[in-house]
C-alpha cells in the first residue's frame, strides 16, 4: 500500500499506523516511512507525508517518490543498477503521479 498525506497531524497518523511513528523533523518539507496498519484491515506499506500542498512541487515530489521507490525495492529484495533501471523508474513515476493526484485532488479511476 501507498499512503500519501498532506498536513496530517501526528495524533491521527499514530492512531492509524501506531505509536512508533515518529514526528516529521521540524525542518522537513516531507518524509517517507515504512508503516503498517490494522485499520480497516492489516496492511503494510509506505507513507509519504507532505507538510502542505504548497511544498508539493516537482523537486519535492520527485525526491520523496524516489525514497518511496527505494523502500519498496528494498522490501522486495530488488536491486537498482545500470542494467536494471526500468522497473525502478516506472515505479518512481507511478508514485510521483499518485502524489500529483493528491496535490490536485483529481484522481484517476484505476
C-alpha positions as CSV (number, residue, x, y, z in Angstrom):
1,X,0.0,0.0,0.0
2,X,1.0,3.6,-0.6
3,X,-0.5,6.3,1.6
4,X,0.1,10.0,0.9
5,X,-0.9,12.6,3.4
6,X,-0.8,16.4,3.4
7,X,-0.7,18.3,6.6
8,X,-1.9,15.3,8.7
9,X,-1.4,15.6,12.4
10,X,0.8,13.1,14.2
11,X,-2.0,12.0,16.6
12,X,-4.2,10.9,13.6
13,X,-1.3,9.2,11.9
14,X,-0.3,7.4,15.1
15,X,-3.9,6.2,15.5
16,X,-3.8,4.7,12.1
17,X,-0.2,3.5,11.9
18,X,0.8,3.0,15.6
19,X,2.6,4.9,18.3
20,X,6.0,4.1,16.9
21,X,5.6,6.5,14.0
22,X,8.0,9.4,14.5
23,X,7.1,13.0,14.0
24,X,8.5,14.7,11.0
25,X,11.7,16.6,11.5
26,X,10.9,20.3,12.2
27,X,12.8,21.4,9.1
28,X,11.5,18.7,6.7
29,X,9.1,19.6,3.9
30,X,8.1,15.9,3.6
31,X,9.3,12.4,4.5
32,X,8.8,8.7,3.8
33,X,8.3,5.9,6.3
34,X,7.6,2.2,6.2
35,X,4.3,1.6,8.1
36,X,1.7,-0.9,8.9
37,X,-1.9,-0.7,10.0
38,X,-4.7,-2.9,11.3
39,X,-7.4,-0.4,10.2
40,X,-9.6,-1.2,8.4
41,X,-7.6,-4.4,7.8
42,X,-4.0,-5.5,8.3
43,X,-1.7,-3.9,5.7
44,X,1.8,-2.8,5.3
45,X,3.3,-0.2,3.0
46,X,4.8,3.2,2.6
47,X,3.7,6.5,4.0
48,X,4.7,9.8,2.3
49,X,3.9,12.8,4.4
50,X,3.9,16.3,3.0
51,X,3.8,19.3,5.3
52,X,1.4,21.2,3.0
53,X,0.3,21.3,-0.7
54,X,2.5,24.4,-1.1
55,X,5.7,22.2,-0.7
56,X,4.4,19.7,-3.3
57,X,6.5,20.9,-6.2
58,X,8.3,18.8,-8.8
59,X,11.5,18.7,-6.8
60,X,9.9,17.5,-3.5
61,X,7.5,15.1,-5.2
62,X,10.4,13.6,-7.2
63,X,12.7,13.4,-4.1
64,X,10.1,11.7,-2.0
65,X,8.9,9.4,-4.8
66,X,12.5,8.1,-5.2
67,X,12.8,7.5,-1.5
68,X,9.5,5.6,-1.5
69,X,10.5,3.5,-4.6
70,X,13.9,2.6,-2.9
71,X,12.0,1.5,0.2
72,X,9.7,-0.7,-2.0
73,X,12.7,-2.2,-3.9
74,X,14.4,-2.9,-0.6
75,X,11.3,-4.6,0.8
76,X,11.1,-6.8,-2.4
77,X,14.8,-7.6,-2.4
78,X,15.2,-5.9,-5.8
79,X,18.2,-4.0,-6.9
80,X,18.7,-0.8,-8.9
81,X,21.5,-0.9,-11.4
82,X,22.6,0.5,-14.7
83,X,21.3,-2.7,-16.4
84,X,18.1,-2.7,-14.3
85,X,16.7,0.9,-14.4
86,X,13.2,0.5,-16.0
87,X,11.4,-1.1,-13.1
88,X,12.6,1.5,-10.7
89,X,11.9,4.4,-12.9
90,X,8.4,3.2,-13.7
91,X,7.7,2.7,-10.0
92,X,9.0,6.1,-9.1
93,X,6.9,7.7,-11.9
94,X,3.8,5.9,-10.7
95,X,4.4,7.2,-7.1
96,X,5.0,10.7,-8.3
97,X,1.7,10.5,-10.3
98,X,-0.1,9.4,-7.1
99,X,1.4,12.4,-5.3
100,X,0.3,14.7,-8.1
101,X,-3.3,13.3,-7.9
102,X,-3.3,14.0,-4.1
103,X,-2.0,17.5,-4.8
104,X,-4.6,18.4,-7.4
105,X,-7.5,16.4,-6.0
106,X,-8.1,14.9,-9.4
107,X,-8.0,11.1,-9.1
108,X,-7.8,8.6,-11.9
109,X,-10.2,5.7,-11.9
110,X,-7.7,2.8,-11.9
